[in-house]
Amino acid sequence: MVKAVIWDFGGVFTTSPFEAFARFERERGLPEDLIRKINSTNYLDNAWAKFERSDVDMDEFDELFAQEAKALGHEVRGREIIALLSGDVRPEMLAALRTIKAKGLRVSCITNNVSAGEGAGMASTSEKAKAVQEIMDEFEFIIESSKAGVRKPHPKIYEMALEELGVAAADAVYLDDLGINCKAAHQVGMKAIKVSGADQALADLEEVVGFALR
């Protein structure tokens, strides 16, 4: 049995922002997956990466993102994309987190976020912020890229979490909705679960921890 479960936040405890991206693209008549293409091009040092490390502020991000979109032939401002980040909370994931804590496993969160919205979860309303904070309060600690100055998939951010928890990588499992972040966690030595939905994630996590979560 693992000793610790380390969680991503957006797309794991909330619905995926990719759903909002797709809706935005349809409504604006933009190519499918344009936003993901912008964010994955030069992903270590593009506008998104710089904002998640707090290398730039909102105004600078807005302009840099617009330049990257324009290079692909489209008009999209960074502020428009930030407004899409706040998903809806998945209550079944919160229930699983509490079950895991009750079983004595260590829990923490690593989130790539930006200095926008309310709190670590970048909530767009005070109601969402309250729901997000309820989840955040369950973790022993949270590592935010915008405060740590390092973002996933850099191995350092995973090593920071393991060191804080005091557990070996082999004794931890990590959940994230992005394959690139799961791959990095696996390379550090952790078990990794790519989240595509709550039911799938909980089924895979049950196999790892050895007890029911639903």
N, C-alpha and C positions, 0 to 999 in steps of 0.2 A: 504493500500500500504506500502511496505517496504521502509525504509529510506536509506539503504545501500546494495550494492552488493559486496561481497568479492569473489575473484576469485583465483583458483589455476592457474598455468601457463601451464606446460607441460601436454599434453593430453587434454587440454581445448582450449587454443589459438593455439596450434600446434597439429599435428597428434600425436597419442599415440606412445610412445617408445616401447610399447608392440608389435606393428607391426614389428619394427626393431628387437626386441628380437626373435620373431617367425621366421623371415627370417634368422637370424644368426643361430638359432638352426637347421633349415632345411639344410642350407648350410654346417654346420659342422657335421651333422648326430647325433645331440644330442637329447635327449628325449624332447618331447613337453612340454613347460612351465617349463623347468629346471631352467631358470634364475629367474622366478617368485618364484619358490620353494625355491631357495637359499635366495632370498631377503625377503621371508616371514617367514623363519625359524629363531627363536629367533629374531624377527623383531625389538625389542626394543634395542638390543645391538649387532647386527651382524655387519659385515664389512660395509654394506651399511648405517646402522644407525649411526655408528661412523663417517663415512665420511661426511654425511649430517650435522652432528653437528660440524664438523671440529675437532673431537677428534683425528683423524689420518690424515696424508698427503697422497698424491697420491701413493707414493711408499709403504707405510704401507697398504693402502687399497688394492692395487694390490696383495700383498702377502696374506693378510687376506682372500680376496675373493677367491683366488686360493685354499687356504686351505679348505674353506667351500665347494667349488666345488669338490675337491678331496675326501672329506668325503662322498660325494654322488656318487663317482666313476667316476668323469669326470675331464678333464683338461680344465679349462677356467680361464684366467687371468682377473683381475679387469679392467685393462686398456682397454681390448677389449670391455667390456660392457659400459664403459664411452663413448667410441667413438660412441655408438648407440643412445645416449640420445637426440640428436638434431633433432627434427621433423620439418615438414614444417608448416608454418604459415597458419592458417585458416582465410582468410580475412573477412568472414561473422561474425566471433566472434569479431573482432576489430570494425566492423561497429556497432554491437550491443552495445559494450562498449561505443562508442561515443554517440549513441542515449540515453543510460541510463544517461550519464553525462549531456547531453543537457536537459534532463527532470528534472535535479536538484538532482538526487540521488548521494550519496557518493559512491566512488569506491576505492578499495584497492586490494592488491594481497598478498597471503601467498604461498610461494613456498618452497618445500623441494628441495634444490639444493646442489651442491658440488663445491669445488674450482677447476673447470676445464672448458675448453672452454672460450668463450668470454661473459662476462656479466652475469647477473642474470639468463638468459635463457640458459646458457651453450652452446651458439652457436658454431658450428664447423667451420664456415667460416665467413669472414668479411661481406659478403653479407647477411648471415642469421643474424648475429649480428645486422646489421643495421635495418633489418625488425623487429627483436625482440625489439630493443630499441624504435622503433616507438610505439609499444604497451606499453612498460614500462613507457614511458613518459606520458601516459594518466592517470596513477594511481596517487592518492594523495600520497601514500607511498607504499613501498614493504617490506614485512618481509621475509628475506631469512634465512633458517635454518642454513646455513653455517656461517652466521654472528651473528644470534641471539643465537646460542648455544642450541636451542631447536627445535624439528621437529614435524610435524604432525605424529601421531594423539594426541600428548600431548595437553591437554586442554589449557595449558598456552599460546600457540602460537595463538590460536583463541581469547583468552581473551586480549592479547596484541593488536590485530587488533581492537577489539571492543572499547577498552579504547582509542586508538589513534583516532578512528573515533568519539568517544563520542556518541555512539548509544547503545541501549540495544540489547541484543541478539535476542529478539523477533522481533526486527525491521530490522533484517539483513537476507540476504539469501546468502548461500555459495555454490559454484560450484567446483567439483573436479571429476577426473576420477576414483578415488579409493573409493570403498565403505567404507573401514575402516576409511578414513578421513571424509567422509560425516557423518558416524555414530557418530564420535566424535564431529563434529560441531553441530549435532542435540542434542547431550547430553548436550552441553553447552547452548543450547536454541535457536539456529538458525534454520531457514528453510534450507534444504539441497537438492541439485540437483546433482545426479550422472550422469556424462557426458559419454555417449557412442558414441556420434557423434554430429556434429554441429546442424543439424536439430532438433534432439531430445532435445538437451540442450536448444535451443532457444525457442522451443515450450513450454517446461516446465517453462522456465524463464518468458515468456510472461504471463502465467497464474498467476505467482506470482506478477509481477510488474504492470500488468493491462494495458499494451499498446503494440503495435506491435514493433517487433525488426527486421523484414525482409521486 
